[in-house]
Amino acid sequence: MTGTSCVARSSPDGVPGCSDVRFPLSMPRRVSTARRREFGDGLRAAIGATGLSSRAVAAMVGWHESKLSDLVQGKGGATELEVAILLGACRTPLPEREHLLALFRETHVKGWWQQHGACSPVRLRTAVGHLAVARSIVDWQAHVVPCFLQTADYAREVMRASVNIPTDELEERVAAQAEMQGLLRRVSHCTFFIHELALSLQVGSREVHVEQLQHLLFSGNRPSFSIRIVPAALGAHAGMNGSFTKLDFEKHEPIVWLQNENSSLFVEEESAVAGYGAVARRLHDVSLDAEQSKVMITQQGDATCLLR
């Protein structure tokens, strides 16, 4: 690992998977990344699960409390072996322990492609963690209503159409999506760009479709929400290469979240994020304003009702 030295150590008691592994002497140079933030959040949760104070946990492994605080805040100061011992002392479950140690090794790496197998997990930990602290969000969807604005029935039908999502997970996934939507109450401003064709695409029954359009109108009245429709008459536009969610934060650089069938990509490189920012600005320039968008949503709802 660049900028670090390594040393071989034997496995400490209660810390599986550490035998004959070469451990970096310290966390790499501090840089705010998605991995580093998730590591800090996970470590904080592991400490909290003990029911002990930070001082007591630090004392268990022979540390000063300030060292533990620095580690949680991403300031480094500990080796991978020391982190493994700490997690063992906290009795962190093995899967979570392995996850946090894997993050620790790559806390300096920007950009995070997560492969999920056949389909995405019920709760995407990285996305939820960043949504919880986002200051603003810009979301662009070309084919469906954004997941942040979907009703439960609409979401259920979208998921039911997937060939990879197990049927017995539908309700849990709908509930998880509702939880994620609840995080937006903390976000100062959310802008949603939606293509007009997403409004006309009937997902589920007409009743489900109309309810979803009504929900969009209701959501557009929230002070922190701005819903902008990209009209089909525009033809080719800047967002044709795919949907995305851009998150901005108070204390660190923005990221872009790309969702795929069975993987997620969190883009962090400055130039790449700037490219998505440029797309968002162009969509802002060509989309209908908030009031015009409400008129179009209402007209689509009226047209759908007439088809009954």
C-alpha positions as CSV (number, residue, x, y, z in Angstrom):
1,M,0.0,0.0,0.0
2,T,1.4,3.3,-1.0
3,G,3.1,5.4,1.7
4,T,2.9,2.7,4.4
5,S,5.2,-0.1,5.7
6,C,4.0,-3.5,6.7
7,V,4.7,-6.1,9.3
8,A,3.6,-9.8,9.6
9,R,1.7,-10.6,12.8
10,S,0.1,-13.8,14.3
11,S,-3.5,-14.0,14.9
12,P,-4.6,-12.5,18.3
13,D,-7.1,-14.4,20.4
14,G,-10.7,-13.9,19.3
15,V,-9.8,-12.3,15.9
16,P,-10.3,-14.9,13.2
17,G,-8.7,-14.5,9.8
18,C,-5.6,-12.5,10.9
19,S,-3.0,-15.3,11.0
20,D,0.1,-14.6,8.8
21,V,-1.3,-11.5,7.3
22,R,0.8,-8.5,6.6
23,F,-0.7,-5.5,8.3
24,P,0.0,-1.8,7.3
25,L,1.6,0.0,10.2
26,S,-0.9,2.8,9.9
27,M,-3.9,4.1,8.1
28,P,-3.0,5.8,4.8
29,R,-2.8,9.6,4.4
30,R,-6.2,11.1,5.4
31,V,-8.5,11.8,2.5
32,S,-12.3,11.9,2.8
33,T,-13.7,9.0,0.8
34,A,-16.9,7.0,0.9
35,R,-15.0,4.0,2.2
36,R,-13.4,6.1,5.0
37,R,-16.7,7.5,6.1
38,E,-18.4,4.1,6.1
39,F,-15.5,2.7,8.1
40,G,-15.9,5.5,10.7
41,D,-19.7,4.9,10.9
42,G,-19.3,1.2,11.2
43,L,-16.6,1.5,13.9
44,R,-18.8,4.0,15.8
45,A,-21.7,1.5,15.7
46,A,-19.4,-1.4,16.8
47,I,-18.3,0.7,19.8
48,G,-21.9,1.7,20.6
49,A,-23.0,-1.9,20.5
50,T,-20.8,-2.7,23.5
51,G,-23.0,-0.5,25.7
52,L,-19.7,1.0,27.1
53,S,-18.3,4.5,26.9
54,S,-15.6,5.3,24.4
55,R,-13.2,5.7,27.3
56,A,-14.0,2.2,28.6
57,V,-13.6,0.6,25.2
58,A,-10.3,2.3,24.6
59,A,-9.1,1.1,28.0
60,M,-10.0,-2.5,27.1
61,V,-7.4,-2.4,24.4
62,G,-4.9,-0.2,26.2
63,W,-5.5,2.9,24.2
64,H,-6.0,6.5,25.1
65,E,-9.5,7.7,24.4
66,S,-8.1,10.3,22.0
67,K,-6.6,7.5,19.8
68,L,-10.0,5.9,19.5
69,S,-11.7,9.2,18.7
70,D,-9.1,9.9,16.0
71,L,-9.7,6.5,14.4
72,V,-13.5,6.9,14.3
73,Q,-13.1,10.4,12.8
74,G,-10.8,9.1,10.0
75,K,-7.6,10.7,11.3
76,G,-5.7,7.4,11.4
77,G,-3.2,6.6,14.1
78,A,-3.9,2.8,14.3
79,T,-2.7,-0.3,12.4
80,E,-4.9,-2.9,10.8
81,L,-3.9,-5.3,13.5
82,E,-4.9,-2.8,16.2
83,V,-8.3,-2.3,14.5
84,A,-8.8,-6.1,14.4
85,I,-8.0,-6.4,18.1
86,L,-10.4,-3.5,18.8
87,L,-13.2,-5.1,16.9
88,G,-12.5,-8.4,18.6
89,A,-12.7,-6.7,22.0
90,C,-16.1,-5.2,20.9
91,R,-17.3,-8.7,20.0
92,T,-18.2,-7.4,16.5
93,P,-19.9,-10.2,14.5
94,L,-17.4,-11.7,12.0
95,P,-19.1,-10.5,8.8
96,E,-19.1,-6.9,10.0
97,R,-15.5,-7.3,11.3
98,E,-14.3,-8.5,7.9
99,H,-16.2,-5.7,6.2
100,L,-14.7,-3.0,8.3
101,L,-11.2,-4.4,8.0
102,A,-11.6,-4.5,4.2
103,L,-12.7,-0.9,4.3
104,F,-9.7,0.0,6.5
105,R,-7.3,-1.3,3.9
106,E,-8.7,1.0,1.2
107,T,-9.9,4.1,3.1
108,H,-7.7,6.2,0.8
109,V,-9.2,4.9,-2.5
110,K,-11.7,7.1,-4.3
111,G,-14.5,5.6,-6.3
112,W,-16.3,2.5,-5.2
113,W,-17.9,-0.1,-7.4
114,Q,-20.0,-2.5,-5.4
115,Q,-21.0,-5.8,-6.9
116,H,-24.2,-7.3,-5.4
117,G,-24.7,-10.7,-7.0
118,A,-28.0,-11.2,-8.8
119,C,-29.6,-8.0,-7.4
120,S,-28.9,-5.1,-5.1
121,P,-29.3,-5.7,-1.4
122,V,-32.5,-4.8,0.4
123,R,-30.7,-1.9,2.1
124,L,-27.7,-0.4,0.4
125,R,-25.6,0.6,3.3
126,T,-23.3,3.1,1.5
127,A,-26.2,5.0,-0.1
128,V,-28.2,5.2,3.2
129,G,-25.2,6.4,5.1
130,H,-24.5,9.2,2.7
131,L,-28.2,10.2,2.3
132,A,-28.4,10.6,6.0
133,V,-25.8,13.4,6.0
134,A,-26.4,14.9,2.5
135,R,-27.0,18.7,2.3
136,S,-28.6,18.6,-1.2
137,I,-29.5,16.0,-3.8
138,V,-30.0,16.2,-7.5
139,D,-31.6,13.1,-9.1
140,W,-32.3,12.4,-12.8
141,Q,-34.5,9.6,-14.0
142,A,-35.3,8.9,-17.6
143,H,-37.7,6.0,-17.4
144,V,-39.4,5.8,-14.0
145,V,-40.4,8.0,-11.1
146,P,-37.4,8.4,-8.8
147,C,-37.2,5.9,-6.0
148,F,-37.3,8.8,-3.5
149,L,-40.7,9.8,-4.8
150,Q,-42.4,6.5,-5.4
151,T,-45.5,5.4,-3.6
152,A,-45.5,1.9,-2.0
153,D,-47.7,0.5,-4.7
154,Y,-45.7,1.9,-7.5
155,A,-42.4,0.7,-6.0
156,R,-43.9,-2.7,-5.5
157,E,-44.8,-2.9,-9.2
158,V,-41.4,-1.7,-10.3
159,M,-39.7,-4.4,-8.2
160,R,-42.2,-7.0,-9.3
161,A,-41.2,-6.4,-12.9
162,S,-37.5,-7.3,-12.1
163,V,-36.4,-10.8,-13.1
164,N,-33.8,-10.8,-10.3
165,I,-35.6,-9.6,-7.2
166,P,-37.1,-12.5,-5.2
167,T,-40.8,-12.2,-4.7
168,D,-40.6,-12.9,-1.0
169,E,-38.4,-9.8,-0.6
170,L,-40.8,-7.4,-2.1
171,E,-42.4,-6.1,1.1
172,E,-39.1,-5.8,2.9
173,R,-37.7,-3.8,0.0
174,V,-40.7,-1.5,-0.2
175,A,-40.3,-0.8,3.5
176,A,-36.6,-0.2,3.1
177,Q,-37.3,2.3,0.3
178,A,-39.8,4.1,2.5
179,E,-37.1,4.4,5.2
180,M,-34.7,5.8,2.7
181,Q,-37.3,8.4,1.6
182,G,-37.6,9.4,5.2
183,L,-34.0,10.5,5.2
184,L,-34.8,13.2,2.8
185,R,-36.5,15.1,5.6
186,R,-33.0,16.1,6.8
187,V,-31.9,17.3,3.4
188,S,-32.0,21.0,2.8
189,H,-32.8,20.8,-0.9
190,C,-33.7,18.0,-3.4
191,T,-34.1,18.5,-7.1
192,F,-35.7,15.8,-9.2
193,F,-35.4,15.8,-13.0
194,I,-37.9,13.4,-14.5
195,H,-38.4,12.7,-18.2
196,E,-42.0,13.2,-19.5
197,L,-42.1,9.7,-20.7
198,A,-41.7,8.4,-17.1
199,L,-45.0,10.1,-16.4
200,S,-46.9,8.4,-19.2
201,L,-45.5,5.0,-18.6
202,Q,-48.2,3.1,-16.7
203,V,-46.7,1.0,-13.9
204,G,-49.3,-1.3,-12.3
205,S,-53.0,-0.5,-12.6
206,R,-54.5,2.9,-13.6
207,E,-55.2,3.4,-9.9
208,V,-51.6,2.9,-9.0
209,H,-50.5,5.3,-11.8
210,V,-52.9,8.0,-10.8
211,E,-52.0,7.7,-7.2
212,Q,-48.3,8.1,-8.1
213,L,-49.0,11.2,-10.2
214,Q,-51.0,12.7,-7.3
215,H,-48.1,11.9,-5.0
216,L,-45.7,13.8,-7.3
217,L,-47.9,16.8,-7.1
218,F,-48.1,16.6,-3.3
219,S,-44.3,16.1,-3.0
220,G,-43.7,19.1,-5.3
221,N,-45.4,21.3,-2.6
222,R,-42.7,20.5,0.0
223,P,-40.5,23.5,0.5
224,S,-37.3,21.5,0.1
225,F,-38.4,19.6,-3.0
226,S,-38.2,20.8,-6.6
227,I,-39.7,18.6,-9.4
228,R,-38.7,19.5,-12.9
229,I,-40.0,17.6,-16.0
230,V,-37.9,17.2,-19.1
231,P,-40.4,17.4,-22.0
232,A,-40.4,14.7,-24.6
233,A,-40.7,17.4,-27.3
234,L,-37.1,18.4,-26.5
235,G,-35.8,15.3,-28.3
236,A,-32.1,14.6,-27.6
237,H,-30.8,16.0,-24.3
238,A,-27.9,15.9,-22.0
239,G,-29.2,13.2,-19.7
240,M,-29.5,10.5,-22.4
241,N,-26.5,8.6,-21.2
242,G,-28.2,7.4,-18.0
243,S,-29.8,8.2,-14.7
244,F,-27.8,9.3,-11.6
245,T,-28.1,10.8,-8.1
246,K,-25.6,13.5,-7.1
247,L,-25.2,14.2,-3.4
248,D,-23.6,17.3,-1.9
249,F,-22.4,17.5,1.7
250,E,-21.5,20.1,4.3
251,K,-18.1,18.6,5.3
252,H,-16.8,16.7,2.3
253,E,-16.8,16.6,-1.4
254,P,-19.8,15.5,-3.5
255,I,-20.3,12.0,-4.8
256,V,-22.5,10.6,-7.6
257,W,-24.4,7.4,-7.1
258,L,-25.2,5.2,-10.1
259,Q,-27.6,2.3,-9.7
260,N,-27.5,-0.7,-12.0
261,E,-29.3,-4.1,-12.1
262,N,-26.8,-5.8,-9.8
263,S,-24.2,-3.3,-8.9
264,S,-23.7,0.2,-7.5
265,L,-21.0,2.8,-8.3
266,F,-20.1,5.7,-6.1
267,V,-18.2,8.2,-8.2
268,E,-15.8,10.5,-6.3
269,E,-13.1,11.7,-8.7
270,E,-13.5,15.5,-8.9
271,S,-13.5,15.7,-12.7
272,A,-16.0,12.8,-13.0
273,V,-18.4,14.4,-10.5
274,A,-18.0,17.7,-12.3
275,G,-19.2,16.0,-15.5
276,Y,-22.4,14.9,-13.8
277,G,-22.8,18.4,-12.4
278,A,-22.6,19.8,-15.9
279,V,-25.4,17.4,-17.0
280,A,-27.6,18.5,-14.1
281,R,-27.1,22.2,-15.0
282,R,-28.1,21.5,-18.6
283,L,-31.2,19.6,-17.5
284,H,-32.0,22.6,-15.3
285,D,-31.8,24.8,-18.3
286,V,-34.0,22.7,-20.6
287,S,-36.6,21.4,-18.2
288,L,-40.0,22.9,-17.4
289,D,-40.0,25.1,-14.3
290,A,-41.7,23.9,-11.1
291,E,-45.1,25.3,-11.9
292,Q,-45.0,24.2,-15.5
293,S,-44.0,20.7,-14.3
294,K,-47.0,20.6,-12.0
295,V,-49.3,21.5,-14.9
296,M,-47.8,18.6,-17.0
297,I,-48.2,16.1,-14.2
298,T,-51.8,17.2,-13.7
299,Q,-52.5,16.9,-17.4
300,Q,-51.1,13.4,-17.4
301,G,-53.2,12.4,-14.4
302,D,-56.3,13.7,-16.1
303,A,-55.5,11.9,-19.3
304,T,-55.0,8.6,-17.4
305,C,-58.3,9.0,-15.6
306,L,-60.1,9.5,-19.0
307,L,-58.7,6.2,-20.2
308,R,-60.8,4.3,-17.6
